[in-house]
Amino acid sequence: MSSVPIGADDWVRSERPSSDAKVVARQRLAGVLLRTLFIISLLVVIVRVSMPQTESVWTAYATTGDLIRVTLGFFASLWIAAQLFALPRDDDSHRVWLYLGLAAVPFALICMIGTW
């Protein structure tokens, strides 16, 4: 005996519904540009925040907090920089980055200016 309610087969989707609307070239370009601006501004914020509190980068090993901050910032910057070159592959992700970028890019730019 199964614990699945009657009519549950209607709830299960065997395939993801495909969107009939294709993303036009302008939307694709805008999505890629907004994604790039967001990732670059995020990279700048990470680099700025991860800088040591001492005079230079070479004295970061003097305190443990600065060393940890620089190390985590370095690896986070590498990961974000790698994401910069991994472009979205499908039309839906370009559309998501277009809508998300319209909200996220101004916020990221405000954060970038605020940390500077």
N, C-alpha and C positions, 0 to 999 in steps of 0.2 A: 504494500500500500504506500502510496506516495504522499508526501506532505505538501505538494504543490497544489494551490487552490485551482478550482475549475475556471477555465478561461485564462490561465496564466500564460498560455502560448501566445496570446495577443500582446502581452507586455514585452515579450522577448523580441528583440530585433536581431534578425540573422545578419543583416548588413546595415552599415551606416547609410542613412539616406544621402544620396548625392545631391549636391546643390546644382540646379540647372543654370544658375547665373555664373558665367565665367568672369574672372577678374580681367578687366581691360588693362592695357599696358600702362596707362597713367596711374591706375590704382596700384599696380604691382611696383612701379617705380617709386611712388609715394610711400608705400609700405616699407620698401627696402631702405629708402632714405631716412624715414623716421626711426626704423630699427637701428640703423647705423649711428644716427645722432644720439639715440638713447644709450647704446652700448659704449660709445666714445665718452659721453659725459659721465657714465657710470665708472668707466675706467679712470677718468681724471679724478673723480671723487675718491676712489679706492687708493690711488697713488698718493693723493694729497693727505688723506687721513692716515695712511700707513707710514708716513715719514716720521723719523725719530724726533723726539722732543729736544734732543741735544743740538749742537751747532751743525754737525754734518752727518752724513750717512756712515762715515767711517768710524764714528764713535758710538755707533748703535750697540756694539757688543759690551759697552761699559755697564749698561743696566739691562736687566733681564726683560723688563717690560718693553723697552725699545727693540730689543732683539726679536722678541715674539711678534711685535707689531710689524716689523719690517719683513720677517719671514712669512707671516700670514698674508700680508699685503702683496708680497712678490708672487706667491702661488695663486692668490685670487686674481691678480692682474694677468697672469699667464692664462688662467682659465677663461676670463672675460675676453682677452685678446683672441683666444682660439674660437670663441663663440662669434666673434666679429666676422670670421671667414666662413662659418658654416651657415650658408643661406637657407631659408625655408624652401621646401620642395613642392608643396602643393598650393593650390589657389586659396584654400581656406586659411592657411597660415599667413599668407600675404594680406588677406582681408583683416585678420585678427591684428596683425602688426600695424595696419593702417589705423584702425580704431583705437587700439591700445596706445599707439605712438602719439596720437592727438592729445591724450591725457597725460602720458608718462613723460614725454620729452620736456614740456614746460616745467614740470615738477623736478626732473633731473637737472635741468639747467639752473633752477632756483637753488637746489642743493649744491651744485657746483659753485655757483657764485657765493653762496653762504659759507662754504668751507674755505674759500680762498681768502 
